[in-house]
Amino acid sequence: MSLGTSVVIDLAALRHNFILAARAAPNSKLMAVIKANAYGHGILEVAAALDTADGFAVARLDEAIRLRDAGSDKTILVLTGFNDERELREFSYYDLDAVVHSEYQVELLEACTGISPISVWLKINTGMNRLGIEAADLSRIADRIQLSAKVRLPYKLMTHFSCADDMASDVTQQQINLFDESVAGHAGEQSLANSAGLLGWQYAQRHWVRPGIMLYGGSPFYARKASDDQLKPVMTFSSRVISLRQLTKGQCVGYGASWVAPSACLIATIGAGYGDGYPRHAKTGTPVLINGVQVPVVGRVSMDSMTVDVSQCVGIKLGDKAVLWGEGLPIEQVAADSSTISYELMCGITERVKRIYRSAGNGE
Ligand SMILES: Cc1ncc(COP(=O)(O)O)c(C=O)c1O
């Protein structure tokens, strides 16, 4: 652990958010998206805590294998599918569900011999233009998949929203319409909704929903706070005050001497920096919570430390806890002040930061 810098992962909050998702989509199966080490929260710990999920979605084959090796017997969907024959064989061996988003994957299926059939989710490009087969190609590709005899039938159908975080945009409805038109006559189960789709577009819920960020207590909507949807933060990132220094007007702080004290002030150095995952681009004024008071970051964030103006913190002392985001300080606020999104901050917590898991009842 570096200088008391840690993330506390509140598994009770995780389960609370999961229950909210399940209640909001009562007729859908719930696939918890736990890619990228469960958005930085620890894939195995999160999977164990969400043992009532109907399935898990990950981005990479090795994440899926880790889950299987740890004993998970649930549906595990790999969102990028397989990229070559070796990977395809692993999908079959580990009984993993694959997203098929491109024709080359169909060719791999056709060419591969001696595997037991796998479950596939045909992903349709409805406007994201990232992964997915074109709506016009769906029937032709579906026919090839059926003929390949390497797929458990019926194949499932999915798409992904590009603008569901914006409730005022009509793009999501257009994506839903295109999806519905293209899958007419295809029998398999459907999945469209990420967190924003689940909460904001009920009609998109279908057989499976795929929430990610909302499980971790991040708001899926850019114009709403997580608490507006009763979501609780799961990750609290904190460190300690490791130095206190009185400055006079005109003295500078940090690399590049970019911040100049406008008047006499008390500066606290916090023992966390971008080497721990705090964003280097956090601008002066980004809030940090110390003893219940929000104080501003001043100067540039360093690798191992950062500086805040604590002139308003009466009685502050060395060792006091500084919450960087989480309980009491919404991650969205820090993300906005750092020109990024909560997802990136959560995923960016580095190896050297100790993760402490807390369930209901066991204190920090
Ligand atoms: C295909 C797919 N489905 C679902 C999700 C979950 O999205 P969110 O975290 O916004 O709920 C993601 C995340 O990027 C994704 O790529």
PDBQT file of the ligand as one rigid body, heavy atoms in Angstrom, charges set to zero:
ROOT
HETATM    1  C1  LIG A 401     -21.614  -4.306 -25.633  1.00  0.00    +0.000 C 
HETATM    2  C2  LIG A 401     -21.740  -3.677 -24.287  1.00  0.00    +0.000 A 
HETATM    3  N1  LIG A 401     -22.839  -3.915 -23.563  1.00  0.00    +0.000 NA
HETATM    4  C3  LIG A 401     -23.016  -3.363 -22.346  1.00  0.00    +0.000 A 
HETATM    5  C4  LIG A 401     -22.071  -2.513 -21.804  1.00  0.00    +0.000 A 
HETATM    6  C5  LIG A 401     -22.330  -1.878 -20.459  1.00  0.00    +0.000 C 
HETATM    7  O1  LIG A 401     -22.466  -0.499 -20.605  1.00  0.00    +0.000 OA
HETATM    8  P1  LIG A 401     -22.717   0.449 -19.342  1.00  0.00    +0.000 P 
HETATM    9  O2  LIG A 401     -21.501   0.340 -18.497  1.00  0.00    +0.000 OA
HETATM   10  O3  LIG A 401     -22.851   1.818 -19.928  1.00  0.00    +0.000 OA
HETATM   11  O4  LIG A 401     -23.921  -0.050 -18.671  1.00  0.00    +0.000 OA
HETATM   12  C6  LIG A 401     -20.917  -2.232 -22.529  1.00  0.00    +0.000 A 
HETATM   13  C7  LIG A 401     -19.919  -1.305 -21.981  1.00  0.00    +0.000 C 
HETATM   14  O5  LIG A 401     -19.199  -0.622 -22.620  1.00  0.00    +0.000 OA
HETATM   15  C8  LIG A 401     -20.745  -2.830 -23.801  1.00  0.00    +0.000 A 
HETATM   16  O6  LIG A 401     -19.649  -2.592 -24.536  1.00  0.00    +0.000 OA
ENDROOT
TORSDOF 0
